[in-house]
Amino acid sequence: MIARYHSLVFTLDQLLAASGGRVIQGTPRADEKFVGGAFDSRIVQPGEVFFALRDQRDGHAFVADAFAHGARAAVVEHAVDAPDDAVLVEVSQPLYALRRLADVLRDANPIPAVGITGNVGKTTTKEATAAALGARYRVLRTAASFNNEIGVPLTFLRLESTHEVAVIELGFYVPGEIADLCRLVRPRVGIITEIPAIPVHFARTPNLDAIAAGKAELIASLPDDGIALLNADSPRVRALASRTRARVVLFGESGDAQLRATDVRAEGLAPLRFVAHYEGEHVPVVVPIPGRQLVPAALAALGAAHALGVPLAEAAVALGTLEQPVHRMEVRRGPGVTVIDDSYNASPAAAGAALAVLRDVKGRRIAVLGDMLELGSFSADAHDALGRDAARSTDILIGIGELARTSVDAARAAGLAEAYWASEPGEALVVLRRVQQPGDTILVKGSHSLALDRLADTLVRPVAD
């Protein structure tokens, strides 16, 4: 049985003690209560604290807007224009203040946590794990992809008295980052999803050993009685088993996986079906999302839920309620077309998985594939391979961006008659409107900075007369 803890609504005194700050404007009560935090003024909720961080933009320029959206206080480095009754707390570093406050609140609420990392599949695995644990518990989970030094502390500022377990996604950019985040998260269960041969953000960290070591920081942080769930079908992940003191459970389709999937049925856009085998149990699983690439996420979710007391059969039933995160293999219906919206981001492994789903779809298929960025020295070969894969998987290819030109050329060389290139999404939409027909299935995928989510949104909107 997982214990409950008291509400983590925090007071001004706690904020000041944790941050070492002082009030420079406003006359709040010492026991003034706050409910969560934010660093984006557009999504501040009433009663939250706004942290004026220096990220891509300087948050100090948006303090007034944060108060307009209901912020009760702002943590700043210096005085700024704000309403007369606004509470401003001055600190030397708002990011440090955020982390210290999260540490204090985590100390007060030691609910068990599941940490999830990997090069692909983190967010889907997080959602699947939250769904499986939701069969018995109220789950706190990272929103969207809030998986860094900002997003993870903000997640713990949302803890409520009814939360019983946390599911936290952990990103990796520099060595030591995951280890540091784990000092806050304190995971009892750790999941490593996948480290493919050509990983995401390779240009940023052009060393597979360094990437693997960074991901291993999660399982190295687990306690002796913890559980490390490692993808048996990923050689680089299973090779990390020696990096933890915790019990290792391999999951996957490999014959030596302790938590294994068999009888996998992934047919077009139909729900994924398989049988999960674990510790003598054999449980049918139906995930209402297409694609074989969901098997590892579902297995990891079952393993994490089982580790924290949810019977395997209950967790499997809960996976039947899983909703795919937006813009991640999201099947959307538009006027006369079906859109597979996988526009959130792109990597060779994820693009290949998306094309595998499209390949199995009945009817005419169109793949809209944007540049895959940050692949470093692998970029040309990866885009060439993607084009050849597209030639086997789709009837029409539209490539977007300079890198995607290589994919288009490769698809043509492989015999795909209709392969078009566009410099940007607007140009691609013109091509799409010219070639698409009623009944088509259109896959949209590309790196996040291309904003292909807008193109996907356009395709499912009613067409104006």
C-alpha positions as CSV (number, residue, x, y, z in Angstrom):
1,M,0.0,0.0,0.0
2,I,1.4,3.4,-1.0
3,A,1.0,6.0,1.7
4,R,-0.6,9.4,1.3
5,Y,1.0,12.7,2.5
6,H,-0.2,16.1,3.4
7,S,-1.0,18.8,0.8
8,L,2.0,20.6,-0.6
9,V,0.4,24.0,-1.0
10,F,3.4,26.1,0.1
11,T,3.6,29.4,2.1
12,L,5.6,32.6,1.6
13,D,7.8,31.7,4.6
14,Q,8.7,28.4,2.9
15,L,9.4,30.1,-0.4
16,L,11.7,32.7,1.3
17,A,13.5,30.1,3.4
18,A,14.1,27.8,0.5
19,S,15.3,30.5,-1.9
20,G,17.1,32.9,0.5
21,G,15.0,35.7,-1.0
22,R,13.4,38.8,0.4
23,V,10.1,40.6,-0.4
24,I,10.9,43.8,-2.3
25,Q,7.3,44.7,-3.2
26,G,3.9,43.9,-1.7
27,T,2.7,43.2,1.8
28,P,1.9,39.5,1.9
29,R,1.1,37.6,5.0
30,A,3.9,35.2,6.2
31,D,1.4,32.3,5.9
32,E,0.3,33.4,2.4
33,K,-0.3,30.2,0.4
34,F,0.7,29.4,-3.2
35,V,-0.4,26.5,-5.5
36,G,2.3,25.7,-8.0
37,G,4.7,27.6,-10.2
38,A,5.3,28.6,-13.8
39,F,7.9,30.2,-16.0
40,D,5.6,30.9,-19.0
41,S,3.4,33.9,-18.3
42,R,0.8,32.7,-20.9
43,I,0.0,29.5,-18.9
44,V,0.1,30.9,-15.3
45,Q,-2.8,29.7,-13.2
46,P,-4.4,31.7,-10.4
47,G,-2.5,31.4,-7.1
48,E,0.8,30.3,-8.7
49,V,4.3,31.8,-8.4
50,F,5.9,33.1,-11.5
51,F,9.7,32.4,-11.8
52,A,11.4,35.0,-14.1
53,L,13.9,32.8,-15.7
54,R,16.5,33.7,-18.3
55,D,16.0,31.0,-21.0
56,Q,15.4,31.8,-24.6
57,R,13.7,35.0,-23.4
58,D,14.2,37.0,-20.2
59,G,11.2,36.2,-18.0
60,H,11.5,39.6,-16.3
61,A,9.9,41.1,-19.4
62,F,6.8,39.1,-18.8
63,V,6.2,39.6,-15.0
64,A,3.3,42.0,-15.6
65,D,1.7,39.6,-18.0
66,A,2.0,36.8,-15.4
67,F,0.1,38.8,-12.8
68,A,-2.5,39.6,-15.4
69,H,-3.0,35.8,-15.8
70,G,-3.4,35.4,-12.0
71,A,0.0,34.9,-10.6
72,R,0.1,35.6,-6.8
73,A,3.8,36.3,-6.6
74,A,6.9,36.5,-8.8
75,V,10.5,35.5,-8.1
76,V,12.8,38.0,-9.7
77,E,16.5,39.0,-9.8
78,H,15.6,42.7,-9.5
79,A,12.7,45.1,-9.3
80,V,10.4,45.2,-12.4
81,D,7.2,46.9,-13.4
82,A,4.3,45.1,-11.8
83,P,0.9,46.0,-10.3
84,D,1.0,47.9,-7.0
85,D,-0.4,45.0,-5.0
86,A,1.9,42.4,-6.7
87,V,4.3,40.4,-4.5
88,L,7.9,40.4,-5.7
89,V,10.5,38.2,-4.2
90,E,14.1,39.1,-5.0
91,V,16.7,36.3,-5.3
92,S,20.1,36.0,-6.9
93,Q,19.0,33.2,-9.3
94,P,15.3,32.4,-9.9
95,L,16.2,29.0,-11.3
96,Y,18.1,28.0,-8.2
97,A,15.2,29.3,-6.1
98,L,12.9,27.1,-8.1
99,R,15.0,24.0,-7.5
100,R,15.5,24.6,-3.8
101,L,11.8,25.0,-3.3
102,A,11.1,21.8,-5.2
103,D,13.7,20.0,-3.0
104,V,11.9,21.2,0.1
105,L,8.5,20.1,-1.1
106,R,9.8,16.8,-2.2
107,D,11.3,16.2,1.2
108,A,7.9,16.8,2.7
109,N,6.2,14.3,0.3
110,P,8.3,11.2,-0.3
111,I,5.9,9.4,-2.6
112,P,7.5,6.7,-4.8
113,A,8.6,7.8,-8.2
114,V,9.3,6.3,-11.6
115,G,12.0,7.9,-13.7
116,I,12.0,7.5,-17.5
117,T,14.8,8.3,-19.9
118,G,16.1,7.2,-23.3
119,N,16.8,8.7,-26.7
120,V,13.4,8.0,-28.1
121,G,10.0,7.0,-26.6
122,K,10.3,8.8,-23.3
123,T,7.0,10.8,-23.5
124,T,4.9,7.9,-24.8
125,T,6.4,5.6,-22.1
126,K,5.6,8.2,-19.5
127,E,2.0,8.4,-20.6
128,A,1.7,4.6,-20.7
129,T,3.2,4.3,-17.2
130,A,0.9,6.9,-15.8
131,A,-2.1,5.1,-17.3
132,A,-1.0,1.7,-15.9
133,L,-0.4,3.1,-12.4
134,G,-3.6,5.0,-12.7
135,A,-5.4,1.7,-12.3
136,R,-4.9,2.0,-8.5
137,Y,-3.2,5.4,-7.8
138,R,-3.5,9.1,-8.4
139,V,-0.4,9.9,-10.5
140,L,1.6,13.1,-10.7
141,R,3.4,13.2,-14.1
142,T,5.5,15.6,-16.0
143,A,3.5,17.7,-18.4
144,A,4.2,17.5,-22.1
145,S,8.0,17.2,-22.3
146,F,8.9,19.1,-19.1
147,N,12.0,16.9,-18.6
148,N,14.8,19.3,-17.8
149,E,16.2,21.5,-14.9
150,I,13.1,23.7,-15.2
151,G,10.3,21.3,-16.0
152,V,11.1,18.7,-13.4
153,P,11.2,21.1,-10.4
154,L,8.0,22.7,-11.7
155,T,6.4,19.3,-11.7
156,F,7.0,18.9,-8.0
157,L,5.4,22.3,-7.3
158,R,2.2,20.7,-8.5
159,L,2.1,17.9,-5.9
160,E,-1.3,17.6,-4.2
161,S,-2.4,15.8,-1.1
162,T,-4.0,13.1,-3.2
163,H,-1.0,12.2,-5.3
164,E,0.4,8.7,-4.5
165,V,3.1,8.2,-7.1
166,A,5.1,10.3,-9.5
167,V,6.1,9.5,-13.1
168,I,8.9,11.7,-14.2
169,E,10.5,12.0,-17.7
170,L,14.2,12.9,-17.7
171,G,16.0,14.5,-20.6
172,F,19.7,14.4,-21.2
173,Y,21.8,17.3,-22.6
174,V,25.1,17.3,-20.6
175,P,26.8,14.7,-18.3
176,G,25.6,14.8,-14.7
177,E,22.2,16.4,-15.6
178,I,20.1,13.2,-15.0
179,A,22.1,12.4,-11.8
180,D,21.3,15.9,-10.5
181,L,17.6,15.6,-11.4
182,C,17.5,12.2,-9.7
183,R,18.5,13.8,-6.4
184,L,15.2,15.6,-6.7
185,V,13.1,12.8,-8.2
186,R,14.5,10.0,-6.0
187,P,13.2,7.2,-8.3
188,R,12.4,3.8,-7.0
189,V,11.9,2.5,-10.5
190,G,14.0,3.5,-13.5
191,I,13.1,2.9,-17.2
192,I,15.5,3.3,-20.1
193,T,13.6,3.1,-23.4
194,E,16.0,3.1,-26.3
195,I,19.4,4.3,-27.5
196,P,19.4,3.8,-31.3
197,A,22.4,3.7,-33.5
198,I,21.7,7.2,-34.7
199,P,20.3,9.0,-31.6
200,V,18.3,12.2,-31.4
201,H,20.5,15.3,-30.8
202,F,23.7,13.5,-31.9
203,A,25.1,16.8,-33.1
204,R,24.8,18.1,-29.6
205,T,26.4,15.0,-28.0
206,P,28.4,13.3,-30.8
207,N,29.4,10.3,-28.8
208,L,27.2,7.2,-28.3
209,D,29.2,6.1,-25.2
210,A,28.6,9.6,-23.6
211,I,24.9,9.4,-24.4
212,A,24.6,5.9,-22.9
213,A,26.5,7.0,-19.8
214,G,24.2,10.0,-19.4
215,K,21.1,7.7,-19.6
216,A,22.7,5.3,-17.1
217,E,22.8,8.0,-14.5
218,L,19.1,7.2,-13.9
219,I,19.6,3.5,-13.0
220,A,22.8,4.3,-11.0
221,S,20.6,6.5,-8.7
222,L,18.2,3.7,-7.9
223,P,18.3,2.2,-4.3
224,D,19.3,-1.4,-3.7
225,D,15.6,-2.4,-3.5
226,G,14.7,-0.5,-6.6
227,I,14.0,-1.9,-10.1
228,A,15.7,-1.0,-13.3
229,L,13.6,-1.7,-16.4
230,L,15.8,-2.0,-19.5
231,N,14.8,-2.5,-23.1
232,A,16.1,-6.0,-24.0
233,D,15.7,-5.2,-27.8
234,S,18.2,-2.3,-27.6
235,P,21.8,-3.5,-27.3
236,R,23.0,-0.2,-25.9
237,V,20.4,-0.2,-23.3
238,R,20.7,-3.8,-22.1
239,A,24.5,-3.3,-21.9
240,L,23.9,-0.8,-19.1
241,A,22.7,-3.5,-16.7
242,S,25.9,-3.4,-14.7
243,R,25.5,0.3,-13.9
244,T,22.9,-0.2,-11.2
245,R,22.6,-1.8,-7.7
246,A,18.9,-2.3,-8.3
247,R,17.3,-5.5,-9.6
248,V,17.3,-5.5,-13.4
249,V,14.3,-6.5,-15.4
250,L,14.7,-6.8,-19.2
251,F,11.6,-6.1,-21.2
252,G,10.9,-6.6,-24.9
253,E,10.3,-9.2,-27.6
254,S,13.7,-10.9,-27.1
255,G,13.6,-14.5,-25.9
256,D,15.6,-13.7,-22.8
257,A,13.4,-10.8,-21.6
258,Q,11.8,-11.4,-18.2
259,L,8.9,-9.2,-19.2
260,R,8.2,-10.3,-22.7
261,A,5.7,-9.6,-25.5
262,T,4.5,-12.3,-27.9
263,D,1.8,-12.7,-30.5
264,V,2.2,-9.0,-31.5
265,R,-0.4,-7.7,-33.9
266,A,0.2,-4.3,-35.4
267,E,-1.9,-3.8,-38.5
268,G,-2.2,-0.4,-40.1
269,L,-4.2,2.0,-37.9
270,A,-5.8,-0.7,-35.8
271,P,-5.0,-0.9,-32.0
272,L,-1.8,-2.7,-31.0
273,R,-2.4,-6.1,-29.5
274,F,0.0,-8.5,-27.8
275,V,0.4,-11.0,-24.9
276,A,2.6,-9.9,-22.0
277,H,4.4,-12.6,-20.0
278,Y,5.9,-11.9,-16.6
279,E,6.6,-14.0,-13.6
280,G,4.4,-16.8,-14.7
281,E,1.5,-14.6,-15.7
282,H,0.2,-14.3,-19.3
283,V,-2.0,-11.2,-20.0
284,P,-3.5,-10.0,-23.2
285,V,-2.9,-6.3,-23.9
286,V,-4.7,-3.9,-26.2
287,V,-3.4,-0.4,-26.7
288,P,-5.7,1.9,-28.6
289,I,-2.8,3.3,-30.6
290,P,-1.3,1.9,-33.8
291,G,2.2,0.7,-34.3
292,R,4.6,-2.0,-33.1
293,Q,6.8,0.8,-31.7
294,L,4.4,1.0,-28.8
295,V,5.3,-2.5,-27.5
296,P,8.3,-1.3,-25.5
297,A,6.4,1.5,-23.9
298,A,3.5,-0.7,-22.9
299,L,5.8,-3.4,-21.5
300,A,7.8,-0.8,-19.5
301,A,4.5,0.6,-18.1
302,L,3.4,-2.9,-17.1
303,G,6.7,-3.5,-15.3
304,A,6.7,-0.2,-13.5
305,A,3.1,-0.6,-12.3
306,H,3.7,-4.2,-11.2
307,A,6.8,-3.0,-9.2
308,L,4.6,-0.6,-7.3
309,G,1.8,-3.0,-6.5
310,V,-0.6,-2.9,-9.5
311,P,-1.5,-6.5,-10.6
312,L,-0.4,-7.1,-14.2
313,A,-4.0,-7.8,-15.4
314,E,-5.2,-4.5,-13.9
315,A,-2.4,-2.5,-15.4
316,A,-3.1,-4.1,-18.8
317,V,-6.7,-3.1,-18.7
318,A,-5.7,0.4,-17.8
319,L,-3.4,0.6,-20.9
320,G,-6.7,0.3,-22.9
321,T,-7.5,3.8,-21.9
322,L,-4.2,5.3,-23.1
323,E,-4.4,8.4,-25.1
324,Q,-1.5,9.2,-27.4
325,P,0.2,12.5,-26.7
326,V,-0.7,15.2,-29.2
327,H,1.4,15.3,-32.4
328,R,2.9,11.9,-31.6
329,M,1.4,9.2,-33.9
330,E,-1.9,10.9,-33.3
331,V,-4.5,9.6,-35.8
332,R,-6.7,12.5,-36.8
333,R,-9.6,12.7,-39.2
334,G,-9.9,15.5,-41.7
335,P,-12.2,16.4,-44.6
336,G,-11.8,13.3,-46.8
337,V,-8.4,12.3,-45.4
338,T,-6.8,10.5,-42.4
339,V,-3.8,12.3,-40.9
340,I,-1.2,10.4,-38.9
341,D,0.2,13.4,-37.0
342,D,3.7,12.6,-35.8
343,S,4.9,16.1,-36.2
344,Y,6.3,16.7,-32.7
345,N,9.8,15.7,-33.6
346,A,11.8,13.4,-35.8
347,S,14.7,10.9,-35.6
348,P,15.7,8.1,-37.9
349,A,14.3,5.5,-35.5
350,A,11.0,7.3,-35.0
351,A,10.6,8.1,-38.6
352,G,11.2,4.5,-39.6
353,A,8.6,3.4,-37.1
354,A,6.1,5.9,-38.5
355,L,6.7,4.7,-42.0
356,A,6.2,1.1,-40.9
357,V,2.7,2.1,-39.7
358,L,2.0,3.9,-43.0
359,R,3.2,1.0,-45.0
360,D,0.5,-1.2,-43.6
361,V,-2.3,1.2,-44.2
362,K,-4.9,0.3,-46.9
363,G,-5.5,2.8,-49.7
364,R,-3.3,5.5,-51.0
365,R,-0.6,6.8,-48.8
366,I,1.3,10.1,-48.6
367,A,4.3,10.8,-46.5
368,V,5.2,14.4,-45.6
369,L,8.7,14.2,-44.1
370,G,10.6,17.2,-42.9
371,D,14.3,17.6,-42.0
372,M,15.7,15.5,-39.2
373,L,18.0,17.9,-37.4
374,E,20.9,17.6,-35.0
375,L,22.2,14.3,-36.5
376,G,25.7,15.6,-37.1
377,S,27.9,13.4,-39.3
378,F,25.1,10.9,-39.7
379,S,22.7,13.3,-41.3
380,A,23.3,12.6,-45.0
381,D,23.2,8.8,-44.7
382,A,20.2,9.0,-42.4
383,H,18.2,11.1,-44.8
384,D,19.2,8.9,-47.7
385,A,18.1,5.8,-45.8
386,L,14.8,7.5,-44.9
387,G,14.1,8.2,-48.6
388,R,14.7,4.6,-49.6
389,D,12.4,3.5,-46.7
390,A,9.8,5.9,-47.9
391,A,9.9,4.4,-51.4
392,R,8.8,1.1,-49.9
393,S,6.2,2.6,-47.6
394,T,4.3,5.3,-49.4
395,D,2.7,6.2,-52.8
396,I,3.7,9.8,-52.6
397,L,6.6,11.5,-50.8
398,I,6.8,15.2,-50.0
399,G,10.1,16.3,-48.4
400,I,10.4,19.6,-46.6
401,G,13.8,21.4,-46.0
402,E,17.3,21.2,-47.4
403,L,18.2,18.0,-45.6
404,A,15.0,16.3,-46.9
405,R,16.1,16.9,-50.4
406,T,18.4,14.0,-50.0
407,S,15.4,11.8,-48.9
408,V,13.5,12.9,-52.0
409,D,16.4,12.1,-54.3
410,A,16.9,8.7,-52.7
411,A,13.2,7.8,-53.0
412,R,13.3,8.7,-56.7
413,A,16.4,6.6,-57.2
414,A,14.6,3.7,-55.5
415,G,11.8,3.9,-58.0
416,L,9.1,6.1,-56.3
417,A,7.5,8.0,-59.2
418,E,5.9,10.7,-57.1
419,A,8.5,12.3,-54.9
420,Y,8.4,16.1,-54.4
421,W,10.5,18.6,-52.6
422,A,9.4,21.8,-50.9
423,S,11.6,24.4,-49.2
424,E,9.1,25.1,-46.4
425,P,5.7,23.9,-45.0
426,G,3.6,26.4,-47.0
427,E,5.0,25.2,-50.2
428,A,4.5,21.6,-49.2
429,L,0.8,22.4,-48.5
430,V,0.4,23.7,-52.0
431,V,1.8,20.4,-53.4
432,L,-0.4,18.4,-51.0
433,R,-3.6,20.2,-52.1
434,R,-2.7,19.4,-55.7
435,V,-2.0,15.7,-55.2
436,Q,-4.3,14.6,-52.4
437,Q,-7.5,12.7,-53.0
438,P,-10.4,11.6,-50.9
439,G,-9.6,8.5,-48.8
440,D,-5.8,9.3,-48.6
441,T,-3.8,8.7,-45.4
442,I,-1.2,11.3,-44.8
443,L,1.8,11.0,-42.5
444,V,3.3,14.2,-41.2
445,K,6.7,14.0,-39.5
446,G,9.7,16.3,-39.1
447,S,11.9,18.0,-36.5
448,H,10.1,20.2,-34.0
449,S,11.6,23.5,-35.3
450,L,9.8,23.0,-38.6
451,A,6.5,23.5,-36.9
452,L,4.8,20.8,-39.0
453,D,2.1,20.5,-36.3
454,R,0.6,23.6,-38.0
455,L,0.5,21.8,-41.3
456,A,-1.2,18.8,-39.6
457,D,-3.7,21.1,-38.0
458,T,-4.5,22.6,-41.4
459,L,-5.1,19.3,-43.0
460,V,-7.8,18.3,-40.5
461,R,-9.6,21.6,-40.6
462,P,-12.8,21.9,-42.7
463,V,-11.9,23.3,-46.1
464,A,-13.5,26.7,-46.7
465,D,-15.9,27.0,-49.6
